Every structure is written in C-alpha cells, then in structure tokens.
Amino acid sequence: MVKFFVAGGFPMWVVLIFGLLCLGTAIRFAFTATPRRLAVIRALSWATAFSILSGVASNFMAVMWHVPGNPEWSREPLFPVMQGLGEAVTPAILGFTLLAIAWLLVAVGLRRMADEP
C-alpha cells in the first residue's frame, strides 16, 4: 500500500485529504441524515473529483517530461511509459474508491431519512 501511495506522488495527499473528509461526512450522514450534510457531501465530492483530475493530469505530465528526458528510456519508451502511466492513475484509484464508499453511505442515510416520519 505504501508503494501504491508513493507511486502517485504529492497529489495522493490532496486526494486522500478531500476523500477522507467526504468519507467522514458520509459516515455521519449515514447515522444522522440531514439535507445540510448532504449538501456538504456533494461539495466535498466535487472537491475530491477535481483533486483526482488534477492529480492524474500532473502525473501524466511528469511521465511525458521524464521519459523523453532519459536517453535510455527514449530508445525503448514502451515499458517506462506503461509503468509511468500506471503510476499516474493511482490518484484516480484512491479517490474514486473513497467516493464510492462515501456514496454508498449516503444511500444508507437517504434510506434511513425516508423511514423517518
């Protein structure tokens, strides 16, 4: 897991912070659902989604800068490019997983809110 996190670089921290904030709010929403909390979850979801996009884009940029700059990699760039692109999508894997769990909890909260008189 540490290698996975390190592969994504600095953007992983941003995705993790926004994702955990969203997940924490979703946990609270699952137990005490209010429209105000749902609005916060929506906003945090957008922040997480944009941090994912920013992280993946910055990682793609790093791959595209580093592969041509290394003479060894420039001769046969397929493996380094594949490895780099694999590392570049790690913020998306982390972020979308956190968002999926958060919205599963939102579904639980909405179901509980519908049962209330």
Secondary structure, DSSP 8 states (H G I E B T S, - for coil): -HHHHHHH-THHHHHHHHHHHHHHHHHHHHHS--HHHHHHHHHHHHHHHHHHHHHHHHHHHHHHHHHHHSHHHHHS-HHHHHHHHHHHTHHHHHHHHHHHHHHHHHHHHHHHHHH--
